[in-house]
Amino acid sequence: MTKYIAQRLLMMIPVMLGVTLIVYTLLYITPGDPVDIILGDDATPEAAEKLREELGLNAGYVERFFIYVKKLLQGDLGICYATKQPVATRIAQTFPNSLKLAGWSMLIATALGLFLGIISAVKQYSLFDSIAMVFAMIGNAMPNFWQGLLLMLLFALRLKWLPASGFTSWKHMILPALTIGTSAAAAIARMTRSSMLEVIRQDYIITARAKGQNEYKITVNHALKNALIPVVTTIGIQFGRLLGGAVLTESIFAVPGVGKMMVDAIKARNHPVVQGGVLMIALTFSLVNLLVDILYAYIDPRIRSQYK
Amino acid sequence: MKKKFKRILTMLLTVLLVISLTACSNNNKAPDQTTQNEQEEITTSKEVTTSKDELIMAIDREPISLDPADGNVAVKRLIESNIYDTLLDFNTEMEVEPNLAESWEKLDDLTWKFNLRKGIKFHNGEELKASDVVFSIKRQFDISTGLGNVAQLDPDGFETPDDYTVIIRTKEPFAFVEQMMCSPGLSILNEKAVTEAGVENHARNPIGTGPYKFAAWHAGDRIILERNDDHWGEKAKIKTIAIRIITESASRTIDLESGGLDMTLALSNNDAERIDENPETQLFAHTSTTIRYIAFNCAKEKLSDKRVRQALNYATDKEAIQKIVYGEKTSVLAISPVAPGLPGRNEDLPQYDYNVEKAKQLLAEAGYANGLELEFMYLANSQNNMLAEMLQSMWEQVGVKLILKPTESAALTTALNKGEHEICVAGTSFALNDPGDGLHRFFHSSTHGQSSNRTNLSNSEIDKYLDEIIITSDQQKRNELVYKVQELIHEESPMMYIANPYTLIGASSKLRGLELKPNGYYDLSKVYFE
């Protein structure tokens, strides 16, 4: 198992390098000069040229890439064009907020998704199943920004129970976590239901029933456990996605997270922040995937035996 | 088997819980955040609305720094103008009045003398000296993001005969030295504070002499200012100002309506009426020195003929666009390249009234009887989309096929600075409150490629007038020149003026004392709650 984890960690190096090259190339060919944004109104072409030289933007494609990779290997993600702070500092400022939001959202999503998915499968074609699946469909179909604004209008403007935006107390976290949590719950519920339905039709479940095992034990001990692999994959993907910043939700609720930082950086052509941010997201996603793979081994003895 | 399964489930939930709790225990602190007054700054919206000694306001973007020499962006200038002071200042009538300098005089065409008030203290306790003034202005020459206008000053022309007197010289006669000294870009810094902290650290922990002291900066979230109880002038009425960064316009408005904010800038004109009608909120709508216009790039072949530009002007129902796009109650129809209320504005210009036949005739004379194809580049947002569609449909009537090129912000700025556009929509303001300075930046051929000049007009007669304006100190004579040059510019039709939009601010109905200046700035120290 340790060997497997070490191999997976080593495999991340080429992935990170690949991501770096792709992001660097995309930023290089994207129109828009960061200097124009930094200088603002009334900047002269001379001042723009001076700043371009200061930021090292006059070097060629290959030269700039190798300078960046060399610094990256030394642990230097570069300096933010706008705030002049190290990119690592900017990520350290924003990542905890995205992590906090993702954590609470996934707690809501997992609890709600598993509950709805399991009951819907067990009570297939019941009223509960229909309502739960309509909820899941709406959750999947409704854009987050729209859902966020509706929740804001209801709970902040009409009822005045919760603050509309910000991220300084637990009250501020409820609306964004609900916005993201319900849409992720929809995906988890649908996956849990379909996976459970597949499992509860298996012969061994019928055997368990024939032996007189009670329904609760059949559902939880026999069915859910075997249905869990695709569900864990879905949870992992959703969590990894959220750690990269729920861009729209963060913008609507003014959450100072990675997603909002990245959007602002892209708009301002703040290349080092975009590159550093994407690397961070890629790394987090890879680590979450690794965690999911390790969880498979714990859930399914057949997979565990392959690692030995 | 059962036990093992329970263990797995427990582990799954524990992983999620640990992540959430770990993240929550993080306390939202970032490595560089200032720790001063930390206890006070972590407040919820609920707590804020019950406290009348704290103003919570929202801005639409985060400033890159609070160094006056770090670029000219409006929201940054607003915060800076409350932390720092300038030598002179505009009052609400936009007249120049004393500030850090209690008096000043023009010694000759090139030389100005400023006498500083004595005993003014910076937030770090240091006394303001003439050397601080020289330091604050001279550093702008070496910084690429510095205020463009300092190029008019002579870098070797500074003198400090004593600690409270500053002599400043210009390279050539320059009419706007007093106005320039009111610009937040030339705010006065403490040399010792900048040198000791380093430029970059000072930019995020600024020290000034203003009515508010910088207290904390929570990156991406809020900036906190605290009242400077030792301010040399009138003390600020509110103790703490929390400036929140909320990029979404709809979120700012909902937060104001729900009581989470006391004030929001950059209110969209769609929300203005709702804020005005809501008994719990109020709308501040003030005429500004801003002008919204359609710029014709005169350097492009098809638009180099003034008859084509005039034809497009005739082919446009500008009043309809002003009312629909910029709002009947939130803007006024622009009739001159100079904003309303500014000295020397020519309100007698013969307007290009909507006249399809006249437009067709001018296009035919210019050789485009069978029509022509033009490109319109604009920032993709709902307001500009509406504008683009209106222009497209109006110009179709005269045989002009308008190709729409909605563009993302950064790419658009770069393309416009390179002069790649044929037609674009732009907005600019007369920051120094003198039309002469603005017109020079918009139309003089030496400013091609600058963000203020989107028309790239080259007209030697207009250049001659503009050159004379910026060296004419006599206000009356300058007004006459400004009046005349507007006629020449209007005849050339390098731009089609559409609207002078109001500065729109939404606030709680209990907020008082907000006096907006036409240049978009206002003094937060005078704001209080009823």
HADDOCK unambig.tbl for C-alpha pairs under 7 A between the chains (distance, minus, plus):
assign (segid A and resid 31 and name CA) (segid B and resid 411 and name CA) 4.97 0.50 0.50
assign (segid A and resid 32 and name CA) (segid B and resid 410 and name CA) 4.81 0.50 0.50
assign (segid A and resid 32 and name CA) (segid B and resid 411 and name CA) 3.70 0.50 0.50
assign (segid A and resid 32 and name CA) (segid B and resid 412 and name CA) 6.99 0.50 0.50
assign (segid A and resid 32 and name CA) (segid B and resid 414 and name CA) 5.19 0.50 0.50
assign (segid A and resid 33 and name CA) (segid B and resid 410 and name CA) 6.69 0.50 0.50
assign (segid A and resid 33 and name CA) (segid B and resid 414 and name CA) 5.71 0.50 0.50
assign (segid A and resid 36 and name CA) (segid B and resid 413 and name CA) 6.52 0.50 0.50
assign (segid A and resid 36 and name CA) (segid B and resid 414 and name CA) 6.26 0.50 0.50
assign (segid A and resid 37 and name CA) (segid B and resid 410 and name CA) 6.68 0.50 0.50
assign (segid A and resid 38 and name CA) (segid B and resid 71 and name CA) 6.43 0.50 0.50
assign (segid A and resid 39 and name CA) (segid B and resid 71 and name CA) 4.83 0.50 0.50
assign (segid A and resid 39 and name CA) (segid B and resid 72 and name CA) 6.80 0.50 0.50
assign (segid A and resid 39 and name CA) (segid B and resid 145 and name CA) 5.46 0.50 0.50
assign (segid A and resid 40 and name CA) (segid B and resid 71 and name CA) 5.68 0.50 0.50
assign (segid A and resid 40 and name CA) (segid B and resid 72 and name CA) 5.36 0.50 0.50
assign (segid A and resid 40 and name CA) (segid B and resid 73 and name CA) 5.83 0.50 0.50
assign (segid A and resid 41 and name CA) (segid B and resid 72 and name CA) 5.81 0.50 0.50
assign (segid A and resid 41 and name CA) (segid B and resid 73 and name CA) 6.97 0.50 0.50
assign (segid A and resid 41 and name CA) (segid B and resid 451 and name CA) 5.74 0.50 0.50
assign (segid A and resid 41 and name CA) (segid B and resid 452 and name CA) 6.69 0.50 0.50
assign (segid A and resid 42 and name CA) (segid B and resid 148 and name CA) 6.73 0.50 0.50
assign (segid A and resid 42 and name CA) (segid B and resid 450 and name CA) 5.87 0.50 0.50
assign (segid A and resid 42 and name CA) (segid B and resid 451 and name CA) 5.30 0.50 0.50
assign (segid A and resid 42 and name CA) (segid B and resid 452 and name CA) 5.50 0.50 0.50
assign (segid A and resid 43 and name CA) (segid B and resid 148 and name CA) 6.58 0.50 0.50
assign (segid A and resid 43 and name CA) (segid B and resid 450 and name CA) 5.84 0.50 0.50
assign (segid A and resid 43 and name CA) (segid B and resid 451 and name CA) 6.43 0.50 0.50
assign (segid A and resid 44 and name CA) (segid B and resid 450 and name CA) 5.35 0.50 0.50
assign (segid A and resid 45 and name CA) (segid B and resid 449 and name CA) 6.48 0.50 0.50
assign (segid A and resid 45 and name CA) (segid B and resid 450 and name CA) 6.58 0.50 0.50
assign (segid A and resid 47 and name CA) (segid B and resid 144 and name CA) 4.93 0.50 0.50
assign (segid A and resid 47 and name CA) (segid B and resid 145 and name CA) 6.87 0.50 0.50
assign (segid A and resid 50 and name CA) (segid B and resid 144 and name CA) 6.26 0.50 0.50
assign (segid A and resid 51 and name CA) (segid B and resid 144 and name CA) 5.86 0.50 0.50
assign (segid A and resid 82 and name CA) (segid B and resid 64 and name CA) 5.07 0.50 0.50
assign (segid A and resid 83 and name CA) (segid B and resid 64 and name CA) 5.03 0.50 0.50
assign (segid A and resid 83 and name CA) (segid B and resid 65 and name CA) 5.99 0.50 0.50
assign (segid A and resid 84 and name CA) (segid B and resid 200 and name CA) 6.88 0.50 0.50
assign (segid A and resid 89 and name CA) (segid B and resid 31 and name CA) 6.79 0.50 0.50
assign (segid A and resid 92 and name CA) (segid B and resid 30 and name CA) 6.51 0.50 0.50
assign (segid A and resid 93 and name CA) (segid B and resid 30 and name CA) 4.53 0.50 0.50
assign (segid A and resid 93 and name CA) (segid B and resid 31 and name CA) 6.96 0.50 0.50
assign (segid A and resid 93 and name CA) (segid B and resid 219 and name CA) 6.86 0.50 0.50
assign (segid A and resid 96 and name CA) (segid B and resid 23 and name CA) 5.81 0.50 0.50
assign (segid A and resid 96 and name CA) (segid B and resid 26 and name CA) 6.84 0.50 0.50
assign (segid A and resid 97 and name CA) (segid B and resid 28 and name CA) 6.82 0.50 0.50
assign (segid A and resid 99 and name CA) (segid B and resid 23 and name CA) 5.97 0.50 0.50
assign (segid A and resid 100 and name CA) (segid B and resid 20 and name CA) 5.59 0.50 0.50
assign (segid A and resid 100 and name CA) (segid B and resid 23 and name CA) 4.68 0.50 0.50
assign (segid A and resid 100 and name CA) (segid B and resid 24 and name CA) 5.85 0.50 0.50
assign (segid A and resid 103 and name CA) (segid B and resid 16 and name CA) 6.29 0.50 0.50
assign (segid A and resid 103 and name CA) (segid B and resid 19 and name CA) 5.93 0.50 0.50
assign (segid A and resid 103 and name CA) (segid B and resid 20 and name CA) 4.33 0.50 0.50
assign (segid A and resid 104 and name CA) (segid B and resid 20 and name CA) 5.86 0.50 0.50
assign (segid A and resid 107 and name CA) (segid B and resid 16 and name CA) 6.52 0.50 0.50
assign (segid A and resid 156 and name CA) (segid B and resid 258 and name CA) 5.84 0.50 0.50
assign (segid A and resid 157 and name CA) (segid B and resid 254 and name CA) 6.55 0.50 0.50
assign (segid A and resid 157 and name CA) (segid B and resid 257 and name CA) 6.61 0.50 0.50
assign (segid A and resid 157 and name CA) (segid B and resid 258 and name CA) 4.66 0.50 0.50
assign (segid A and resid 160 and name CA) (segid B and resid 258 and name CA) 6.44 0.50 0.50
assign (segid A and resid 163 and name CA) (segid B and resid 45 and name CA) 6.29 0.50 0.50
assign (segid A and resid 163 and name CA) (segid B and resid 260 and name CA) 6.32 0.50 0.50
assign (segid A and resid 164 and name CA) (segid B and resid 254 and name CA) 6.86 0.50 0.50
assign (segid A and resid 164 and name CA) (segid B and resid 255 and name CA) 5.24 0.50 0.50
assign (segid A and resid 164 and name CA) (segid B and resid 260 and name CA) 6.93 0.50 0.50
assign (segid A and resid 165 and name CA) (segid B and resid 255 and name CA) 6.71 0.50 0.50
assign (segid A and resid 168 and name CA) (segid B and resid 42 and name CA) 6.28 0.50 0.50
assign (segid A and resid 168 and name CA) (segid B and resid 43 and name CA) 6.90 0.50 0.50
assign (segid A and resid 168 and name CA) (segid B and resid 44 and name CA) 6.45 0.50 0.50
assign (segid A and resid 169 and name CA) (segid B and resid 44 and name CA) 6.35 0.50 0.50
assign (segid A and resid 221 and name CA) (segid B and resid 2 and name CA) 6.28 0.50 0.50
assign (segid A and resid 251 and name CA) (segid B and resid 247 and name CA) 6.51 0.50 0.50
assign (segid A and resid 251 and name CA) (segid B and resid 248 and name CA) 6.36 0.50 0.50
assign (segid A and resid 252 and name CA) (segid B and resid 248 and name CA) 5.72 0.50 0.50
assign (segid A and resid 252 and name CA) (segid B and resid 251 and name CA) 5.97 0.50 0.50
assign (segid A and resid 253 and name CA) (segid B and resid 251 and name CA) 6.96 0.50 0.50
assign (segid A and resid 254 and name CA) (segid B and resid 246 and name CA) 5.25 0.50 0.50
assign (segid A and resid 256 and name CA) (segid B and resid 220 and name CA) 4.80 0.50 0.50
assign (segid A and resid 256 and name CA) (segid B and resid 221 and name CA) 5.55 0.50 0.50
assign (segid A and resid 267 and name CA) (segid B and resid 409 and name CA) 6.69 0.50 0.50
assign (segid A and resid 267 and name CA) (segid B and resid 410 and name CA) 6.09 0.50 0.50
assign (segid A and resid 268 and name CA) (segid B and resid 410 and name CA) 6.13 0.50 0.50
assign (segid A and resid 269 and name CA) (segid B and resid 410 and name CA) 6.86 0.50 0.50
assign (segid A and resid 298 and name CA) (segid B and resid 8 and name CA) 6.93 0.50 0.50
assign (segid A and resid 299 and name CA) (segid B and resid 8 and name CA) 6.67 0.50 0.50
